[in-house]
């Protein structure tokens, strides 16, 4: 039996290695339709098995780390700042 998480219990620390779309939506705080559109476009890494998408947790985390370090520098003082939540 596969353990299903609810919004309040699923975190990056206890998430499974392979995520379903619903798990990824909880972690990314993203609407399911939006996530599916991004998967279809290829802007979020994932693999489709039949009619179901699967996402690898490590790939999603890596993608967001790469994107957060590529934030354009709009500071007038010349200092490069990267903001992470």
Residue pairs with C-beta under 8 A, 6 or more apart in sequence:
5 14
5 15
5 23
5 26
7 26
10 23
10 26
10 27
11 27
12 27
12 57
12 61
15 23
15 27
15 57
16 23
16 57
17 56
17 57
17 58
18 54
18 55
18 56
18 57
19 27
19 54
19 55
19 56
19 57
19 60
20 52
20 53
20 54
20 55
21 32
21 35
21 36
21 39
21 52
21 53
21 55
22 32
24 30
24 35
24 55
24 60
25 31
25 32
25 35
27 60
28 35
28 60
35 44
36 53
38 44
39 46
39 48
39 53
39 55
44 55
44 60
44 63
45 55
45 56
45 59
45 60
45 63
46 53
46 54
46 55
46 56
47 53
47 54
47 55
48 54
68 82
68 83
68 84
69 82
71 82
71 83
73 79
73 80
73 81
75 81
